[in-house]
Amino acid sequence: MAIEKPSAPSPADSPVKRPTFEIDGARCTGLAAFYAELDRSLGLADWGHNLDAFNDILRGGFGTPAGGFVLRWARAREARTHLGYPATVAHLEAKVLRCHPSNVAFVQADLEAARRGEGQTLFEIVLEILAVHGPGGHSQGDGIDLELSW
């Protein structure tokens, strides 16, 4: 009979109170505005302002607390609208021009889907990235808790 080794507690399980930061969905009028809102709330320095860099800063050490934090997203409904299909199409149109040639077909397929109102929106992509670093995500040890306020 195998004995399961207990997993290490995540920062979210720690009795130490983690800092809380709030972003305002009304200010997230596009992807660049979302990044600016993160800068304002978290007090971030230059971090690249792209989705890969966003994923990286959630790990800590790029100006974000290494022990994790709570991100409160007020007026998330407004951000969902602003980061919907029109913004996703614009993002993918720019991305297809600068991505590696081996990725052009994949980005083009995502772009065509977004033009039809299908596939993930930028808002959903951002939520998915946050979920990776939160409870149940494969990087949950980063201790990012998202609180959405609609």
Residue, then its C-alpha position, 0 to 999 in steps of 0.5 A: m500500500a502506497i502512502e501519499k506524501p502530503s503536498a506542501p501548503s500554498p501561500a494561500d493556506s498560510p495564516v499570514k495575511r497576504p496583500t490585497f490589490e484592486i483593479d478597476g474594470a472600468r479602467c480596463t478599456g483595452l489590453a494596454a489599459f489593463y496593463a496600466e491598471l495593473d501598474r497603478s494598483l500593484g506599483l509595478a515597474d517595467w515588465g513587458h506589458n504582454l500576456d507572457a510577461f503577465n504570466d511571469i509577474l504572477r510568479g513573484g519577483f518582478g515587483t509583485p509579492a513573492g508570497g502571493f496576493v489577492l487581486r480584487w477586480a472591481r467592475a469585472r463586467e465592464a472589463r469583460t465587455h472592453l476585453g471582448y471580441p473586438a479587442t481580441v481581434a485587434h490583439l490577434e491582428a497585431k500578433v499575427l504580424r509579429c509572431h514566429p512564422s511557425n505560429v502564424a497558422f495558429v494565430q490566424a485560426d484564432l483570429e478568424a474564430a474571434r472575428r466570428g465571435e468564437g474562441q477565447t476573448l482577452f478577458e477569458i485569457v486573462l482569467e485563465i492565466l490568473a487561474v493557473h496561479g490560484p487555487g487548483g492551478h498547476s502553479q497554485g503555490d504562487g498564491i494568487d487569489l482572484e476576487l471578481s466583483w461584477 
